[in-house]
Amino acid sequence: MPKEIERKFLVRDVKFLKYLKESANGVKIRQGYLSSVAERTVRVRIKGEKAFLTIKGVSDDSGIERYEWEMEISLTDAGDLLQLCEPGIIEKVRYEVPYKGFLFEVDLFEGEHEGLVIAELELDDPSASFSRPSWLGEEVTGDPRYYNSQLRRE
């Protein structure tokens, strides 16, 4: 069974955010949820010129690890499915930031959540160690307030 192993952090470093916004590698993401119950989420995402359907299971106690299944779908199907989603579409720009052998995905949220910036780091092992960049803030892994499926409800 495929698993997602991920840690999440807030980012509040103003100089780093300015650097991100001035870079040209951000990708626009628009996503909604067909289901966002505690036991599973079913997400539709348009990321740049691609679209995906993703099913995620419940997180383990640490919030680091959970089942994840994802399949690429057509942009047309994704657009149609977004019309069926629960209220609250998430919009953000994602930047991929390499740092000492790891790839951080940094999301700058737009709309209702403008100003929220979350960095995610996918790992191969939940206990893997990594170098922490200076711009990385408080860890929010496992805090449901920062799950996208919860943000869309606010």
Backbone as ProteinMPNN parsed JSONL, in Angstrom:
{"seq_chain_A": "MPKEIERKFLVRDVKFLKYLKESANGVKIRQGYLSSVAERTVRVRIKGEKAFLTIKGVSDDSGIERYEWEMEISLTDAGDLLQLCEPGIIEKVRYEVPYKGFLFEVDLFEGEHEGLVIAELELDDPSASFSRPSWLGEEVTGDPRYYNSQLRRE", "coords_chain_A": {"N_chain_A": [[0.841, -1.173, 0.0], [0.691, 2.164, -0.96], [2.414, 4.807, 0.706], [2.404, 8.05, 2.175], [4.891, 9.988, 3.495], [5.403, 12.654, 5.377], [6.458, 15.874, 6.477], [5.464, 18.965, 7.927], [5.804, 22.515, 7.962], [5.583, 25.865, 9.198], [6.259, 28.92, 7.454], [7.773, 31.953, 7.881], [9.666, 33.769, 7.235], [10.511, 36.76, 6.016], [12.398, 37.728, 4.092], [13.029, 35.373, 2.716], [10.515, 34.744, 1.646], [10.128, 36.894, -0.073], [12.164, 36.37, -1.887], [11.158, 33.954, -2.975], [8.762, 34.817, -4.229], [9.81, 36.424, -6.215], [11.064, 34.643, -7.823], [10.827, 32.501, -10.713], [9.717, 29.993, -10.659], [7.291, 29.135, -9.585], [4.256, 27.238, -9.327], [0.904, 27.3, -10.119], [-1.756, 26.104, -8.134], [-4.889, 24.606, -7.849], [-7.397, 23.294, -5.916], [-9.881, 20.959, -4.758], [-12.2, 19.193, -2.596], [-13.757, 16.126, -2.801], [-14.506, 14.457, -0.828], [-14.058, 14.84, 2.631], [-13.895, 13.544, 5.065], [-12.9, 12.328, 8.321], [-11.712, 9.778, 8.116], [-10.847, 9.517, 5.491], [-9.7, 11.413, 2.676], [-10.702, 12.722, -0.442], [-9.319, 14.136, -3.093], [-9.316, 16.589, -5.688], [-7.101, 17.948, -7.94], [-5.719, 20.618, -9.76], [-2.739, 21.265, -11.138], [-0.705, 23.455, -12.431], [-0.406, 22.553, -15.711], [-1.413, 20.028, -15.44], [-3.516, 17.451, -13.995], [-4.924, 15.807, -11.116], [-6.298, 13.056, -9.27], [-6.643, 12.267, -5.951], [-6.474, 10.082, -3.195], [-6.433, 9.997, 0.249], [-5.629, 8.4, 3.292], [-6.325, 8.09, 6.848], [-4.115, 9.778, 9.086], [-1.202, 8.542, 10.853], [-0.532, 8.399, 14.444], [1.444, 10.354, 14.854], [1.071, 12.056, 12.778], [2.675, 12.062, 10.606], [2.7, 9.983, 8.711], [0.712, 8.378, 6.215], [-1.704, 6.575, 4.227], [-1.63, 6.965, 0.7], [-2.961, 7.443, -2.474], [-2.657, 8.185, -5.854], [-3.664, 9.459, -9.035], [-3.108, 10.541, -12.332], [-5.335, 12.624, -14.106], [-7.482, 13.874, -16.745], [-7.436, 17.375, -17.636], [-9.957, 18.352, -18.284], [-11.691, 16.498, -17.025], [-10.913, 17.011, -14.371], [-11.716, 19.683, -14.076], [-14.489, 19.343, -14.316], [-14.967, 17.682, -12.066], [-14.213, 19.395, -9.989], [-16.428, 20.99, -9.845], [-18.157, 19.428, -8.43], [-17.206, 19.329, -5.902], [-16.929, 19.694, -2.289], [-17.83, 22.725, -0.548], [-15.455, 25.438, -0.719], [-12.723, 25.993, -2.224], [-9.265, 25.481, -2.537], [-6.593, 27.638, -3.235], [-3.325, 28.158, -4.337], [0.204, 28.892, -4.697], [2.861, 26.9, -5.611], [6.206, 26.34, -4.766], [9.21, 24.718, -5.52], [11.88, 23.954, -3.528], [15.105, 23.168, -3.393], [17.265, 21.824, -0.895], [20.174, 20.986, 0.564], [20.2, 18.247, -0.392], [17.524, 17.571, -0.122], [14.075, 18.113, -1.027], [12.023, 20.737, -0.597], [8.626, 21.576, -0.639], [7.075, 24.498, -1.023], [4.272, 26.236, -0.172], [2.455, 29.053, -1.045], [-0.323, 30.44, 0.029], [-3.391, 31.628, -1.392], [-6.207, 33.899, -1.772], [-8.694, 33.417, 0.708], [-6.826, 32.531, 2.542], [-4.57, 34.008, 2.239], [-1.249, 34.937, 2.892], [-0.645, 32.816, 4.513], [1.896, 30.458, 4.699], [3.23, 27.4, 3.965], [5.635, 24.892, 4.322], [6.421, 21.772, 2.988], [7.868, 18.581, 3.427], [8.659, 15.675, 1.91], [9.514, 12.418, 2.88], [11.486, 9.368, 2.871], [11.451, 7.758, 5.03], [9.909, 7.774, 8.205], [11.508, 8.48, 10.388], [13.678, 9.734, 9.336], [16.479, 11.912, 9.211], [17.153, 15.374, 8.517], [18.653, 18.312, 7.103], [17.899, 21.426, 8.427], [16.656, 24.266, 6.988], [17.29, 27.8, 7.525], [15.053, 29.381, 7.144], [12.882, 27.873, 7.775], [10.116, 27.505, 9.852], [8.017, 27.008, 12.7], [7.153, 23.618, 13.386], [4.331, 21.956, 12.108], [3.356, 19.492, 11.629], [0.925, 17.009, 11.702], [-0.911, 18.668, 12.922], [-4.159, 19.305, 12.652], [-5.271, 21.756, 11.888], [-3.773, 22.744, 9.838], [-4.092, 21.092, 7.681], [-4.907, 20.846, 4.307], [-7.494, 20.038, 3.659], [-8.919, 20.872, 5.87], [-8.423, 23.618, 5.929], [-9.888, 24.533, 3.766], [-12.426, 24.652, 4.778], [-12.649, 26.824, 6.407]], "CA_chain_A": [[0.0, 0.0, 0.0], [1.541, 3.365, -1.021], [2.336, 5.69, 1.877], [2.986, 9.388, 2.139], [5.604, 10.328, 4.721], [5.543, 14.088, 5.138], [6.523, 16.803, 7.604], [4.98, 20.3, 7.549], [6.343, 23.619, 8.755], [5.208, 27.221, 8.813], [7.353, 29.762, 6.966], [7.442, 33.367, 8.133], [10.874, 34.531, 6.938], [10.122, 37.752, 5.007], [13.392, 37.758, 3.006], [12.86, 34.146, 1.941], [9.252, 34.857, 0.903], [10.372, 37.84, -1.165], [12.953, 35.618, -2.866], [10.26, 33.019, -3.661], [7.833, 35.546, -5.092], [10.548, 36.975, -7.351], [11.538, 33.545, -8.67], [9.873, 32.18, -11.775], [9.398, 28.567, -10.699], [6.049, 28.804, -8.891], [3.204, 26.595, -10.11], [-0.432, 27.551, -9.569], [-2.525, 24.91, -7.774], [-6.294, 24.802, -7.47], [-7.848, 21.972, -5.499], [-11.1, 20.826, -3.98], [-12.371, 17.895, -1.947], [-15.005, 15.39, -3.01], [-14.782, 13.92, 0.501], [-13.05, 15.275, 3.596], [-14.19, 12.95, 6.367], [-11.675, 12.016, 9.074], [-11.12, 8.499, 7.704], [-10.261, 9.617, 4.153], [-10.007, 12.574, 1.848], [-10.617, 12.51, -1.89], [-8.98, 15.472, -3.573], [-9.119, 16.878, -7.105], [-6.114, 19.033, -7.991], [-5.125, 21.072, -11.016], [-1.407, 21.797, -10.82], [-0.159, 23.886, -13.711], [-1.107, 21.985, -16.868], [-1.76, 18.635, -15.154], [-4.569, 17.285, -12.998], [-4.78, 14.571, -10.353], [-7.271, 12.612, -8.284], [-5.846, 11.704, -4.861], [-7.174, 9.573, -2.023], [-5.538, 9.89, 1.404], [-6.225, 7.793, 4.477], [-6.114, 8.763, 8.122], [-2.706, 9.838, 9.483], [-0.815, 7.849, 12.085], [-0.599, 9.275, 15.627], [2.385, 11.474, 14.739], [0.66, 12.91, 11.674], [3.714, 12.029, 9.568], [2.549, 8.922, 7.721], [-0.639, 7.938, 5.882], [-1.93, 5.988, 2.906], [-1.918, 7.935, -0.361], [-3.079, 6.92, -3.828], [-2.853, 9.321, -6.76], [-3.69, 9.141, -10.454], [-3.287, 11.689, -13.21], [-6.584, 12.635, -14.866], [-7.482, 14.967, -17.722], [-7.828, 18.696, -17.142], [-11.41, 18.457, -18.45], [-12.311, 15.748, -15.928], [-10.64, 17.717, -13.123], [-12.614, 20.842, -14.043], [-15.839, 18.847, -14.025], [-15.003, 17.186, -10.687], [-14.163, 20.546, -9.072], [-17.801, 21.491, -9.707], [-18.851, 18.539, -7.496], [-16.501, 19.342, -4.614], [-17.46, 20.367, -1.112], [-17.506, 24.155, -0.609], [-14.138, 25.878, -0.277], [-11.624, 25.607, -3.1], [-7.954, 25.982, -2.095], [-5.734, 28.156, -4.292], [-1.984, 28.443, -3.817], [1.311, 28.768, -5.635], [3.86, 26.001, -5.025], [7.601, 26.487, -5.162], [10.08, 23.615, -5.115], [13.11, 24.546, -3.028], [16.085, 22.156, -2.973], [18.131, 22.226, 0.209], [21.064, 19.946, 1.09], [19.779, 16.905, -0.77], [16.089, 17.385, 0.083], [13.241, 19.027, -1.797], [10.908, 21.31, 0.143], [7.557, 22.17, -1.422], [6.622, 25.65, -0.247], [2.993, 26.71, -0.695], [1.976, 30.38, -0.681], [-1.765, 30.37, -0.157], [-4.057, 32.812, -1.926], [-7.615, 34.007, -1.381], [-8.998, 33.521, 2.131], [-5.667, 32.161, 3.362], [-3.417, 34.817, 1.829], [-0.317, 35.172, 3.989], [-0.245, 31.526, 5.072], [2.943, 29.794, 3.914], [3.56, 26.1, 4.554], [6.654, 24.093, 3.634], [6.259, 20.339, 3.194], [9.025, 17.773, 3.081], [8.36, 14.246, 1.832], [10.659, 11.61, 3.274], [11.372, 7.932, 2.625], [11.34, 7.092, 6.323], [9.412, 8.751, 9.176], [12.542, 8.906, 11.343], [14.81, 10.289, 8.589], [16.938, 13.238, 9.623], [17.397, 16.282, 7.397], [19.152, 19.637, 7.481], [16.792, 22.372, 8.541], [17.036, 25.612, 6.532], [17.025, 28.866, 8.498], [13.742, 29.972, 6.892], [11.846, 26.959, 8.243], [9.587, 27.91, 11.155], [7.399, 26.031, 13.6], [6.631, 22.397, 12.768], [2.891, 21.788, 12.304], [3.008, 18.129, 11.227], [-0.09, 16.393, 12.549], [-1.861, 19.656, 13.42], [-5.219, 19.315, 11.627], [-5.587, 23.114, 11.428], [-2.978, 23.045, 8.645], [-4.427, 20.19, 6.584], [-5.648, 21.577, 3.276], [-8.911, 19.668, 3.735], [-9.498, 21.685, 6.944], [-8.328, 25.024, 5.536], [-10.952, 24.87, 2.827], [-13.665, 24.814, 5.541], [-12.627, 28.073, 7.177]], "C_chain_A": [[0.892, 1.244, 0.0], [1.315, 4.267, 0.194], [2.963, 7.032, 1.569], [3.623, 9.606, 3.509], [6.009, 11.786, 4.572], [5.604, 14.857, 6.451], [6.132, 18.183, 7.08], [5.5, 21.341, 8.526], [5.738, 24.929, 8.285], [6.458, 27.946, 8.334], [6.932, 31.205, 7.163], [8.62, 34.286, 7.831], [10.593, 35.47, 5.754], [11.098, 37.784, 3.832], [13.25, 36.529, 2.109], [11.592, 34.226, 1.089], [9.394, 35.813, -0.273], [11.16, 37.145, -2.279], [12.048, 34.668, -3.661], [9.375, 33.739, -4.667], [8.518, 36.123, -6.325], [11.077, 35.882, -8.277], [10.439, 33.175, -9.664], [9.415, 30.73, -11.731], [8.144, 28.172, -9.93], [5.023, 28.211, -9.84], [1.878, 26.806, -9.39], [-1.141, 26.222, -9.319], [-3.923, 25.346, -7.368], [-6.83, 23.434, -7.109], [-9.112, 22.05, -4.663], [-11.212, 19.407, -3.46], [-13.756, 17.329, -2.229], [-15.463, 14.78, -1.694], [-13.672, 14.378, 1.442], [-13.391, 14.772, 4.993], [-12.883, 12.521, 7.019], [-10.971, 10.753, 8.573], [-10.445, 8.547, 6.336], [-10.604, 10.958, 3.526], [-9.85, 12.169, 0.396], [-10.491, 13.898, -2.501], [-8.875, 15.484, -5.095], [-8.188, 18.073, -7.165], [-5.728, 19.327, -9.434], [-3.838, 21.781, -10.626], [-0.739, 22.152, -12.14], [-1.016, 23.34, -14.835], [-1.461, 20.519, -16.679], [-2.835, 18.596, -14.08], [-4.471, 15.898, -12.37], [-6.0, 14.329, -9.468], [-6.468, 11.881, -7.22], [-6.756, 11.265, -3.729], [-6.14, 9.416, -0.913], [-6.305, 9.289, 2.567], [-5.94, 8.626, 5.71], [-4.618, 8.717, 8.467], [-2.456, 8.972, 10.704], [-0.819, 8.86, 13.238], [0.308, 10.491, 15.528], [1.963, 12.475, 13.667], [1.628, 12.884, 10.51], [3.372, 11.082, 8.419], [1.079, 8.575, 7.499], [-0.673, 7.352, 4.482], [-2.211, 7.105, 1.911], [-1.919, 7.216, -1.702], [-3.38, 8.1, -4.732], [-2.806, 8.852, -8.202], [-3.872, 10.429, -11.248], [-4.589, 11.52, -13.979], [-6.526, 13.809, -15.841], [-7.893, 16.283, -17.055], [-9.339, 18.889, -17.231], [-12.127, 17.741, -17.312], [-12.111, 16.474, -14.597], [-11.554, 18.937, -12.989], [-14.04, 20.446, -13.715], [-15.963, 18.41, -12.566], [-14.94, 18.332, -9.67], [-15.561, 21.135, -8.843], [-18.605, 20.677, -8.701], [-18.282, 18.602, -6.08], [-17.291, 20.037, -3.519], [-17.091, 21.851, -1.222], [-16.091, 24.445, -0.102], [-13.009, 25.339, -1.131], [-10.336, 26.26, -2.589], [-7.179, 26.451, -3.328], [-4.406, 28.557, -3.67], [-0.982, 28.366, -4.956], [2.38, 27.938, -4.926], [5.228, 26.257, -5.642], [8.378, 25.279, -4.665], [11.44, 24.204, -4.769], [14.065, 23.437, -2.592], [16.967, 22.697, -1.855], [18.864, 21.0, 0.747], [20.537, 18.527, 0.86], [18.301, 16.604, -0.571], [15.324, 18.416, -0.737], [12.05, 19.465, -0.943], [9.903, 21.864, -0.856], [6.945, 23.265, -0.556], [5.385, 26.227, -0.917], [2.659, 28.086, -0.135], [0.485, 30.414, -1.008], [-2.309, 31.707, -0.633], [-5.494, 32.869, -1.4], [-7.774, 34.185, 0.116], [-7.794, 33.281, 3.03], [-4.393, 32.892, 2.939], [-2.546, 35.129, 3.048], [0.133, 33.891, 4.672], [0.774, 30.895, 4.135], [3.344, 28.529, 4.656], [4.592, 25.408, 3.682], [6.428, 22.632, 3.998], [7.515, 19.63, 2.724], [8.61, 16.319, 3.088], [9.638, 13.472, 2.076], [10.408, 10.147, 2.92], [11.111, 7.152, 3.905], [10.879, 8.115, 7.356], [10.466, 9.258, 10.159], [13.771, 9.501, 10.65], [15.183, 11.67, 9.12], [17.225, 14.07, 8.372], [17.94, 17.592, 7.944], [17.998, 20.614, 7.414], [17.24, 23.759, 8.08], [16.606, 26.681, 7.538], [15.632, 29.466, 8.334], [12.58, 29.09, 7.356], [11.416, 27.351, 9.649], [9.048, 26.737, 11.954], [6.893, 24.806, 12.841], [5.158, 22.254, 13.121], [2.416, 20.42, 11.799], [1.989, 17.571, 12.209], [-1.09, 17.369, 13.145], [-2.964, 19.819, 12.37], [-5.591, 20.708, 11.131], [-4.857, 23.455, 10.132], [-3.155, 22.015, 7.53], [-5.222, 20.996, 5.564], [-7.14, 21.285, 3.339], [-9.624, 20.439, 4.844], [-9.49, 23.166, 6.579], [-9.48, 25.426, 4.628], [-12.279, 25.1, 3.542], [-13.763, 26.163, 6.22], [-13.081, 29.243, 6.355]], "O_chain_A": [[1.76, 1.375, 0.863], [0.187, 4.461, 0.645], [3.923, 7.133, 0.805], [2.979, 9.433, 4.543], [6.856, 12.12, 3.744], [4.9, 14.538, 7.41], [6.429, 18.529, 5.937], [5.622, 21.1, 9.727], [5.417, 25.084, 7.107], [7.573, 27.631, 8.751], [5.883, 31.634, 6.684], [8.565, 35.474, 8.148], [10.453, 35.014, 4.62], [10.664, 37.861, 2.682], [13.34, 36.635, 0.886], [11.603, 33.816, -0.072], [8.842, 35.57, -1.346], [10.86, 37.31, -3.462], [12.16, 34.586, -4.884], [9.256, 33.317, -5.818], [7.883, 36.293, -7.366], [11.493, 36.172, -9.399], [9.269, 33.503, -9.466], [8.778, 30.269, -12.678], [7.948, 26.99, -9.647], [4.921, 28.614, -10.999], [1.753, 26.523, -8.198], [-1.134, 25.331, -10.168], [-4.107, 26.324, -6.642], [-6.731, 22.502, -7.908], [-9.381, 23.032, -3.972], [-10.429, 18.53, -3.828], [-14.778, 17.952, -1.943], [-16.66, 14.604, -1.466], [-12.492, 14.315, 1.098], [-13.201, 15.48, 5.982], [-11.87, 12.367, 6.337], [-9.742, 10.683, 8.609], [-9.576, 7.726, 6.041], [-11.645, 11.552, 3.804], [-8.977, 11.374, 0.049], [-11.408, 14.717, -2.44], [-8.41, 14.524, -5.709], [-8.44, 19.094, -6.525], [-5.449, 18.423, -10.221], [-3.847, 22.763, -9.885], [-0.27, 21.281, -12.871], [-2.211, 23.626, -14.909], [-1.778, 19.831, -17.65], [-3.044, 19.565, -13.351], [-4.004, 14.946, -12.994], [-6.641, 15.264, -8.988], [-5.697, 10.976, -7.538], [-7.687, 11.975, -3.349], [-5.101, 8.785, -1.105], [-7.468, 9.616, 2.802], [-5.387, 9.722, 5.627], [-3.939, 7.732, 8.173], [-3.365, 8.698, 11.488], [-1.082, 10.044, 13.024], [-0.021, 11.551, 16.06], [2.441, 13.609, 13.649], [1.435, 13.601, 9.528], [3.721, 11.357, 7.271], [0.298, 8.486, 8.446], [0.211, 7.6, 3.664], [-2.924, 8.062, 2.214], [-0.991, 6.473, -2.022], [-4.246, 8.921, -4.429], [-2.023, 7.971, -8.559], [-4.677, 11.289, -10.892], [-4.913, 10.427, -14.444], [-5.622, 14.641, -15.765], [-8.599, 16.295, -16.047], [-9.938, 19.516, -16.357], [-13.049, 18.287, -16.706], [-13.033, 16.545, -13.785], [-12.101, 19.194, -11.916], [-14.721, 21.118, -12.939], [-16.95, 18.73, -11.903], [-15.55, 18.244, -8.605], [-15.841, 21.704, -7.787], [-19.609, 21.154, -8.172], [-18.827, 17.988, -5.164], [-18.185, 20.843, -3.775], [-16.137, 22.197, -1.918], [-15.598, 23.79, 0.817], [-12.402, 24.325, -0.787], [-10.322, 27.444, -2.252], [-7.118, 25.75, -4.338], [-4.359, 29.204, -2.624], [-1.276, 27.848, -6.033], [2.757, 28.23, -3.791], [5.381, 26.372, -6.858], [8.22, 24.865, -3.517], [12.075, 24.862, -5.592], [13.865, 22.829, -1.541], [17.362, 23.863, -1.861], [18.252, 20.094, 1.312], [20.441, 17.723, 1.787], [17.867, 15.481, -0.828], [15.862, 19.464, -1.095], [11.18, 18.659, -0.613], [10.28, 22.543, -1.81], [6.375, 22.996, 0.501], [5.429, 26.652, -2.072], [2.586, 28.275, 1.079], [0.09, 30.416, -2.174], [-1.768, 32.768, -0.323], [-5.93, 31.981, -0.667], [-7.083, 34.998, 0.73], [-7.749, 33.776, 4.156], [-3.283, 32.453, 3.241], [-3.047, 35.533, 4.098], [1.17, 33.87, 5.336], [0.55, 30.806, 2.928], [3.744, 28.573, 5.82], [4.448, 25.343, 2.461], [6.264, 22.294, 5.17], [8.144, 20.033, 1.745], [8.25, 15.777, 4.132], [10.702, 13.812, 1.558], [9.269, 9.737, 2.697], [10.614, 6.026, 3.87], [11.408, 9.227, 7.385], [10.326, 10.353, 10.704], [14.789, 9.746, 11.297], [14.317, 12.486, 9.436], [17.504, 13.526, 7.304], [17.714, 17.936, 9.104], [17.222, 20.622, 6.459], [18.107, 24.366, 8.707], [15.666, 26.477, 8.307], [15.084, 30.008, 9.294], [11.426, 29.517, 7.33], [12.254, 27.511, 10.537], [9.564, 25.622, 11.884], [6.28, 24.936, 11.781], [4.772, 22.408, 14.28], [1.224, 20.217, 11.57], [2.18, 17.659, 13.422], [-2.032, 16.944, 13.813], [-2.73, 20.408, 11.315], [-6.172, 20.834, 10.054], [-5.275, 24.357, 9.406], [-2.436, 22.064, 6.532], [-6.119, 21.752, 5.937], [-7.961, 22.172, 3.104], [-10.836, 20.64, 4.758], [-10.44, 23.888, 6.884], [-9.987, 26.544, 4.721], [-13.184, 25.695, 2.957], [-14.859, 26.599, 6.574], [-13.121, 30.369, 6.853]]}, "name": "protein", "num_of_chains": 1, "seq": "MPKEIERKFLVRDVKFLKYLKESANGVKIRQGYLSSVAERTVRVRIKGEKAFLTIKGVSDDSGIERYEWEMEISLTDAGDLLQLCEPGIIEKVRYEVPYKGFLFEVDLFEGEHEGLVIAELELDDPSASFSRPSWLGEEVTGDPRYYNSQLRRE"}
